[in-house]
Amino acid sequence: MDLLKFMTAGSVDDGKSTLIGRLLFDSKNILIDQLDALERVGKNKNGTLDLALLTDGLRAEREQGITIDVAYKYFSTPKRKFIIADAPGHIQYTRNMITGASNTDLIIILIDARNGVVEQTKRHTIIASLLQIPNVIVAVNKIDLVPDAGSVYESIKRDYVKLTKQFSLKNVNFIPISALNGDNIVENTRSFNWYRGPALLEILENVTIENNINLVNARFPVQYVIRPQTEEWLDYRGYAGKVTSGIFAVGEEIIVQPSGISTIIKSIEQDGKPVKQAFATQSAVIQLEDDIDISRGDLIVKKDDALKVTNEIEVIINWMDRKVLVQGNRYLLQINSNITPVVISDLQYLIDVNTLEKHNSPSEVKLNEIVKASIKTARPVAIDSFVNNKSTGAGILIDQTSNVTVGAVIIQ
């Protein structure tokens, strides 16, 4: 049985947590003790169960009525297993969405039928496009609360289609729902007789899951250099890490980047046992034929598939800090296990999430804003573009003083 990883996103009170609760409840994925707890304390004013409690577990967020972190839930049906990430809706927590969206197969963008396409809708769409999420479901929620629901739904659909033309969204589905009432969530409803499409769960069960694992471009970021220096293992030198993409095999010629030194894979170990190959997502220890100066953060790649090594990088930054980003600021750039000091050498343009226009040469970048920038590294860095390889084409910016993550970086 395959696994679909998806997330929900939308503005505050669009009904994300209620939607997930409804999915769990109507698909009979709620444990008896959870149901008992809901019966005791989870009632709405009208006496129905408050299904949002199934995901909103933090007291602070329940008091404010917003989700302030990414909540993960697991459920299954006879056709498929699912992992759901419920992303924050409030604008100040948009940065948390990137955490949930970075490794998902599908995103459900909720739109309140009473409000239509709003700023957060555009912001989440931009992020979904930048992170290349392969499937998008636009769920128009609370459709039961608007007059002439069919016309409102079609109008919102037209507005969103205009957005899709500006971004590389691959597969977009639209569906009208009422998460509170359960309309079109697990089963089709008779309430919207103007809608002839499938229910949400049917889409989730049947959507094609793309293989996001890159088995072509072999990348092995070194996490740790193993040197026991004991009598038994006097000359042992192994490089531990995770194969982020591609396949490595014993006897293959490789290059260590950014140094560019080439050698041959002597052996590969997994769980202390020798193996002939190591594939993407597997952890391994690699030994090389030659004694080379390799440190944490260096990258082992195949000789015929070397990365670009440079001090100048073009990036898209989603700014995640309350302190503004300005040209000349210095940070640490982390790509996998490699951390290097950088300076923001140029702010090229800011993306206006309302108009989607590009504002050239901004003086500063504020919390949750998205900017195209140039950064200069203190030492050469081996990079891929995000389009070609997600594992080595993205990173984070870290404040050197506080060690706080201040920006999500997508390499162009």
C-alpha positions in Angstrom: 0.0 0.0 0.0 1.5 3.3 -1.0 1.8 6.5 1.1 0.5 10.0 0.2 2.1 12.9 2.1 -0.1 16.0 1.9 -0.7 19.2 3.8 -3.4 21.8 4.3 -2.9 25.5 4.0 -5.1 28.6 4.0 -5.9 31.7 6.0 -7.0 31.8 9.6 -10.5 30.3 10.1 -10.6 28.8 6.6 -11.3 25.5 8.3 -8.0 23.5 7.9 -8.1 21.8 11.3 -11.9 21.1 10.9 -11.2 19.6 7.5 -8.6 17.2 8.8 -10.8 16.3 11.8 -13.7 15.6 9.4 -11.4 13.4 7.2 -10.3 11.4 10.3 -13.8 11.2 11.7 -15.8 10.2 8.6 -13.1 7.8 7.4 -13.4 6.1 10.8 -9.8 6.8 11.8 -10.5 8.1 15.3 -9.6 6.0 18.3 -12.3 5.3 20.9 -10.5 7.2 23.6 -10.2 10.2 21.3 -13.9 10.0 20.5 -14.8 9.8 24.1 -12.7 12.9 24.9 -14.4 14.8 22.1 -17.8 13.8 23.4 -16.8 15.2 26.8 -15.1 18.5 26.0 -15.2 18.9 22.2 -18.6 20.4 21.6 -19.4 23.4 19.4 -22.1 25.9 20.4 -24.7 24.0 18.4 -23.8 20.7 20.2 -21.9 19.1 17.4 -18.3 17.7 17.9 -15.5 20.2 17.5 -13.4 18.1 15.1 -10.7 20.8 15.0 -9.5 19.6 18.4 -8.1 16.5 16.7 -5.3 18.6 15.3 -5.1 21.7 17.4 -3.4 20.2 20.4 -1.6 23.2 21.9 -3.4 25.2 24.6 -2.2 28.5 23.3 -3.4 28.0 19.8 -6.8 26.8 21.0 -7.2 29.9 23.1 -6.4 32.1 20.1 -8.3 29.9 17.7 -5.3 29.5 15.4 -2.8 26.8 14.6 0.7 28.0 15.4 2.8 25.0 14.4 2.7 22.2 11.9 0.6 19.3 13.3 1.0 15.9 11.8 -1.7 13.2 11.6 -1.7 9.7 10.2 -4.6 7.7 8.8 -5.4 5.1 6.2 -8.1 3.7 4.0 -8.2 0.3 2.2 -6.6 2.1 -0.8 -3.8 4.2 0.6 -2.0 5.4 3.7 -1.7 9.1 4.5 0.4 11.6 6.4 -1.3 15.0 6.9 0.5 18.2 7.8 -1.7 21.0 9.1 0.1 24.2 8.4 -0.5 27.5 10.2 -3.0 30.0 8.7 -2.0 33.2 10.4 0.4 35.4 8.3 3.1 35.6 11.0 3.4 31.8 10.9 3.7 31.4 7.2 7.3 30.3 7.7 6.1 27.2 9.4 4.3 26.2 6.3 7.6 25.7 4.5 8.5 23.0 7.0 5.4 21.1 6.2 5.5 21.7 2.5 9.1 20.8 1.8 8.5 17.1 1.4 4.8 16.7 0.4 3.2 15.1 -2.6 0.1 17.2 -2.5 -1.2 20.4 -1.0 -4.8 21.3 -0.2 -5.3 25.1 -0.3 -8.5 26.1 1.5 -10.4 29.2 0.4 -13.3 30.6 2.4 -16.1 30.9 -0.1 -17.2 34.2 1.7 -13.7 35.8 1.1 -12.5 34.3 -2.1 -8.8 34.4 -3.2 -6.9 36.5 -0.5 -3.3 37.4 0.2 -2.5 34.1 2.1 -4.0 32.1 -0.8 -1.5 33.8 -3.2 1.4 33.4 -0.7 0.7 29.7 -0.2 0.4 29.3 -4.0 3.8 31.0 -4.5 5.4 28.7 -1.9 3.8 25.6 -3.5 5.2 26.6 -6.8 8.6 27.4 -5.5 8.8 24.0 -3.7 7.4 22.2 -6.8 4.6 20.4 -5.0 3.3 18.2 -7.8 -0.4 18.2 -6.9 -2.7 21.0 -5.7 -6.3 20.7 -4.5 -8.2 24.0 -4.2 -11.0 23.3 -1.6 -13.6 26.1 -1.5 -14.8 25.7 2.1 -18.0 27.1 3.8 -19.7 27.0 0.4 -23.0 26.3 2.3 -22.8 29.8 3.8 -23.0 31.8 0.6 -26.0 32.5 -1.6 -25.9 31.2 -5.2 -23.1 28.9 -4.2 -22.5 27.5 -7.7 -21.8 30.9 -9.1 -19.5 31.8 -6.2 -17.6 28.6 -6.6 -17.1 29.2 -10.4 -16.0 32.8 -9.8 -13.4 31.6 -7.2 -12.3 28.9 -9.6 -11.7 31.5 -12.4 -9.8 33.8 -10.1 -7.5 30.9 -9.0 -6.9 29.7 -12.6 -5.5 33.1 -13.3 -2.9 32.5 -10.5 -2.0 29.0 -11.9 -1.1 30.6 -15.3 1.7 32.6 -13.5 3.2 29.6 -11.7 4.4 26.1 -12.7 1.6 24.2 -10.9 1.4 20.8 -12.5 -1.9 19.3 -11.5 -4.7 21.4 -9.9 -8.2 20.1 -8.9 -11.1 22.2 -7.5 -13.8 21.0 -5.1 -16.5 22.8 -3.1 -16.8 21.5 0.5 -18.3 22.2 3.9 -15.7 20.8 6.4 -18.1 21.5 9.3 -21.0 19.5 7.8 -18.8 16.9 6.0 -20.1 17.8 2.5 -17.8 16.4 -0.2 -15.2 15.3 2.3 -15.5 11.5 2.4 -18.6 11.1 0.3 -20.4 13.3 -2.3 -23.2 15.4 -1.0 -26.6 16.1 -2.4 -26.4 19.7 -1.0 -24.3 20.8 -4.0 -26.3 19.3 -6.9 -24.5 21.6 -9.4 -21.2 19.8 -8.6 -20.5 16.5 -10.5 -16.9 15.8 -9.4 -15.4 13.4 -6.9 -15.3 13.8 -3.1 -12.1 15.0 -1.5 -11.1 11.5 -0.2 -11.6 10.0 -3.6 -9.2 12.5 -5.1 -6.6 11.8 -2.4 -7.0 8.0 -2.8 -6.5 8.1 -6.6 -4.1 11.0 -7.3 -0.8 9.8 -8.9 2.1 10.0 -6.5 5.3 11.0 -8.3 8.6 9.5 -7.4 10.4 12.4 -5.8 13.5 10.4 -5.1 16.3 11.4 -7.6 18.1 8.2 -8.5 20.2 9.8 -11.3 22.4 12.5 -9.7 24.4 10.8 -6.9 25.0 13.0 -3.9 26.5 12.0 -0.5 27.0 14.9 2.0 29.5 13.8 4.6 28.0 14.0 8.1 30.8 12.5 10.1 34.4 11.3 9.7 34.9 8.0 11.5 38.4 7.4 12.7 38.5 4.9 15.7 42.3 5.0 16.0 42.4 1.8 18.0 44.8 -1.1 17.6 42.1 -3.1 15.8 41.1 -0.2 13.5 44.3 1.8 13.3 44.0 2.8 9.7 40.2 2.9 9.4 38.8 6.1 7.9 35.1 6.0 6.9 32.7 8.8 5.9 29.3 8.5 7.4 26.2 10.2 5.9 23.0 9.7 4.0 22.7 9.3 0.2 20.4 12.2 -0.6 20.0 11.2 -4.2 21.3 8.8 -6.7 23.2 5.5 -6.3 26.8 4.8 -5.2 28.6 1.5 -5.9 31.9 -0.1 -4.8 34.6 0.5 -7.4 33.1 3.7 -8.9 35.2 6.8 -9.4 34.0 9.8 -7.4 34.9 13.4 -6.8 35.0 15.1 -3.4 33.6 18.6 -3.7 34.4 21.4 -3.4 38.0 20.4 -3.5 37.7 18.5 -6.8 39.9 15.6 -5.7 39.0 12.3 -7.4 39.4 8.7 -6.1 37.5 5.4 -6.0 35.0 3.9 -3.6 36.8 1.1 -1.7 33.8 -0.1 0.3 30.3 0.7 1.5 28.9 -0.3 4.8 25.3 -0.3 6.2 24.6 -1.3 9.8 28.2 -2.5 10.1 27.9 -4.9 7.1 29.5 -4.5 3.7 27.2 -3.9 0.7 27.8 -3.4 -3.0 25.6 -0.3 -3.4 23.9 2.4 -1.4 20.7 4.1 -2.7 19.0 7.5 -2.1 17.5 7.9 1.4 19.8 5.2 2.8 22.4 5.9 5.4 25.9 4.5 4.8 29.6 4.6 5.6 31.8 5.0 2.6 35.5 4.2 2.5 37.8 5.5 -0.3 40.9 4.1 -1.9 43.0 7.2 -1.2 43.6 9.0 2.1 42.0 12.4 1.3 41.4 15.4 3.6 37.6 15.3 3.8 35.5 17.1 6.5 31.9 17.3 7.5 30.0 19.2 4.9 32.0 18.0 1.9 30.1 16.3 -0.9 30.9 13.0 -2.6 29.6 12.8 -6.1 30.3 10.7 -9.2 33.1 11.9 -11.4 30.9 12.4 -14.5 28.3 14.3 -12.6 30.1 17.0 -10.7 28.3 20.0 -9.2 28.9 23.7 -9.9 31.4 25.1 -7.4 31.1 28.8 -6.8 31.2 31.7 -4.4 28.3 33.5 -6.0 24.8 32.0 -5.7 21.4 33.2 -7.1 18.6 32.3 -4.7 15.0 32.8 -3.8 14.6 33.6 -0.1 11.4 33.3 2.0 12.3 35.6 4.9 11.3 34.1 8.3 12.6 36.6 10.9 11.1 39.7 12.5 14.4 41.5 11.9 14.4 42.9 8.4 16.8 41.5 5.7 19.0 44.2 4.1 21.8 44.1 1.6 25.1 43.6 3.3 23.8 41.4 6.1 25.9 38.4 7.1 24.5 35.0 7.9 25.4 31.3 7.8 24.2 29.3 4.9 23.5 25.6 5.6 23.0 23.1 2.7 22.7 19.6 4.1 25.7 19.3 6.5 27.7 22.1 4.9 27.7 25.4 6.8 29.5 28.5 5.4 29.4 32.2 6.2 27.7 34.3 3.5 26.9 38.0 2.8 23.7 39.2 1.0 25.4 40.9 -1.9 22.3 42.0 -3.8 18.5 42.2 -3.3 17.3 41.9 -6.9 13.5 42.0 -6.6 10.7 41.5 -4.1 7.6 39.4 -5.1 4.4 41.3 -4.2 2.0 38.5 -3.1 -1.0 40.6 -3.8 -0.3 41.7 -7.3 2.5 39.2 -8.1 4.5 42.0 -9.5 8.3 42.2 -9.0 9.6 45.3 -7.2 13.2 45.8 -8.2 16.0 46.6 -5.7 14.0 46.6 -2.4 15.7 48.4 0.5 14.6 45.7 3.0 12.7 42.4 3.2 10.2 41.9 6.0 8.8 38.8 7.7 7.2 36.3 5.3 8.2 38.3 2.2 9.8 36.5 -0.8 12.8 38.0 -2.5 15.2 37.1 -5.3 18.7 37.8 -4.1 22.4 37.1 -4.7 24.6 35.8 -1.9 28.4 35.6 -1.7 30.0 32.7 0.2 33.2 32.9 2.3 34.5 29.8 0.6 33.5 27.9 -2.5 30.3 25.8 -2.2 29.1 22.9 -4.4 25.5 23.5 -5.4 22.7 22.2 -7.7 19.7 24.2 -8.8 16.5 23.3 -6.9 14.8 22.4 -10.2 17.5 19.8 -11.0 18.0 18.4 -7.5 16.0 19.3 -4.4 18.5 17.6 -2.0 21.4 19.9 -2.8 19.4 22.8 -4.3 17.9 24.2 -1.1 19.1 25.4 2.3 18.5 27.8 5.2 20.0 31.0 6.4 21.0 31.1 10.1 21.6 34.2 12.3 25.2 33.9 13.5 24.5 35.4 16.9 21.3 33.7 17.9 21.6 30.6 15.7 17.9 31.1 14.7 16.8 30.1 11.2 15.9 33.3 9.5 15.3 32.3 5.9 14.5 29.4 3.6 16.7 29.4 0.5 15.9 27.9 -2.9 18.9 27.9 -5.3 18.2 29.1 -8.8 
